[in-house]
């Protein structure tokens, strides 16, 4: 009886840690920050960004053995649907592949070489916002 409770508690702790890692990765993602800062998701952009963490966490728990490209596609769809933003700066694989090691020891992942070269925004004719790497 006690052992079962301890194992359940450990699983809850792991899930909580994973949630912290997911949110840390999203908070460090320049494309999402640009979308929030510029209100691409409308007046509730900040709330949408907070909701995104829970949605990503839930996606992992509902789907076992996810492939990297599945996570990339999911993140891309969320950005498109919630923030009218197409992410083309090469950051999707980095965010999708962030492991929980960086977040569990309390150290933020170092920004990649591209983090300073992201173009703020580019509005195209059909109303989409595309976040791209500067050439």
Secondary structure by P-SEA (a helix, b strand, c coil): caaaaaaaaaaaaaaaaaaaaaaaaaaacaaaaaaaaacccccaaaaaaaaaaaaaaaaaaacccccaaaaaaaaaaaaaaaccbbbcccaaaaaaacccccccccccccccccccccccccccccbbbbbbccc
